[in-house]
Amino acid sequence: MAGNFSLDQLNSVAGFIGAALVDSDSGMALGTLGGGSLDLDVAAAGNTEVIRSKRNVAKMLGLSGTIEDVLITLSNQYHLIRPLESNEALFLYVVLDRAKSNLAMARHELKSFERTLDFK
């Protein structure tokens, strides 16, 4: 896959812990940033299964909308999985510190960030 991208801009999202750009066909992280003790490669592979499962369920239910994001809320973190509008085979996975983040703003910032990605 060709393209130029940097996840560095995501560092400015309030509460940022880590992020990965993931190929949902292979489950491989194409790029990661941060993460601390969180293994973003393992998370990329596991969240690929979450996206595949949700897409299959949506198809079985005959839902016509596209998935904007999947939110997993832990007691101390938010895990956002956002399939890219520009390339449905890819998704962003972002981990936020729940006490330091604003979920609505984070979702908005991820959508804006996607527009900066270039896969040509």
C-alpha positions, 0 to 999 in steps of 0.5 A, spaced: 500 500 500 502 506 497 501 513 501 504 518 506 501 518 513 503 520 520 500 519 526 503 524 530 498 529 530 494 524 534 498 526 540 494 532 541 488 529 542 486 530 550 488 524 554 492 520 548 495 514 550 496 510 543 494 509 536 495 504 530 493 505 523 490 498 521 489 494 515 483 490 517 484 485 511 490 482 515 490 485 522 497 488 521 498 495 524 501 499 518 503 504 523 503 505 531 504 511 536 505 511 543 501 505 547 506 505 553 505 498 556 499 497 551 501 492 545 498 496 539 500 490 534 496 485 539 490 490 539 490 491 532 490 484 530 484 483 536 480 489 534 480 487 526 476 481 529 471 486 532 470 490 526 469 484 522 464 481 527 460 488 527 460 488 519 458 481 519 452 482 524 450 489 520 450 485 514 446 479 517 441 485 520 440 488 513 443 495 516 444 500 510 449 505 514 456 504 515 460 504 521 463 510 524 466 508 530 466 502 535 467 505 542 469 500 548 469 503 554 473 501 560 473 504 567 479 508 566 480 508 558 476 509 552 478 505 546 475 508 539 475 504 533 474 508 527 474 505 520 476 510 514 471 513 510 476 514 504 479 506 505 474 501 508 480 496 509 483 501 514 481 503 521 484 507 526 485 505 533 486 510 538 486 509 546 485 515 551 485 516 558 478 516 560 479 522 566 483 526 561 479 526 555 473 529 552 470 523 547 465 528 543 472 532 541 476 526 540 471 523 535 471 529 532 478 530 531 479 523 529 474 524 523 478 531 521 485 527 522 482 522 517 482 527 512 490 529 512 491 521 510 494 520 503 494 513 500 495 515 493 
